[in-house]
Amino acid sequence: MTRKAISLRINGRQHNAEVEPRYLLADFLRHQVGLKGTHIGCEHGVCGACTVLIDGQSARSCLHFAIDVSGCEVTTIEGFGSGAALDPVQQAFSELHALQCGFCTPGMLATVHELLAENDDPTEQEIRHALTNNLCRCTGYVNIVKAVSLAASKMREARKVSIEESAQ
């Protein structure tokens, strides 16, 4: 099969490669780029474990061909936080024990980042609705929902402090 050139930004870094047109984004991220945080579960787009952000929108990387996202910005679990510092969503998940085995966590975090970018103060019902496409077999979602609320609160507070500091 003829390979095609692709160019995309992943977690802020430019990646250029040649791939077969049928090569999935999940496989490209894991095997060519070496980002193992994107988990592959059902390979049918049902479980949400492979969820990443494509141009800020959550998407199942097992359902997208790598060639179709050429020119896009992709954010994976490795793109959240900075170095050893956890971002507010990761921190809240850690503080409230919103994960157990961790297999679903990368997809959950991507989904939550999209939610909080669109709605900085979601209700419990809005959080649960946003997470309907991310399956977790360990936690029962209670602490996940609490963690999303905590992260939203921390992010709003950080923005408020930032605004106050810039006004001075």
C-alpha positions, 0 to 999 in steps of 0.5 A: 500500500502506498504510504502518505505524508502527514504532518501534525502537532502532538502535544505542542511538538511537530511530527512529520511521518509517512503512514499507510492510509489505513493506519489508525491515529491510536496506533500512530500515537503509540507505535510511531510517536511512542506515546503509550498513554493513549490506551486501546480498549474496545477498538470500536469507539465505545469505551473511550479509553483512546480519547484524545483531543483533536483541535480541542475536541474529544475524539476516539483515536481508534476511529480516526485514520492518522492521515485524516488528522494531518494538519491538526493539533492532537493532545494526548494524556502526555500533553496535560500538565507540565513536566512533573507538575500535574494540571488541575484535572490530574491533581483533582483525580489524584486527590479524590482517588478518582481512578483505580486501575487507570486504564480509562483515565487518559480518555476521561481526562481528555473528555474532562478537559474538553468539558471544562474548556466549554463550561467552567462550572458544570453541574453534576448532571452536565459532568455525568452527561459529558462522561457517558462515552467513557467507560470505567469498570472500577470506580463507579464514577462518584469520585470522578464526578467529584474530581471534575467539580473540584478541578473546575473550582480550582481552575476558576479560582486560578483564573480569578487570581490571574485576573486580579494579579494582572489588574494590579 
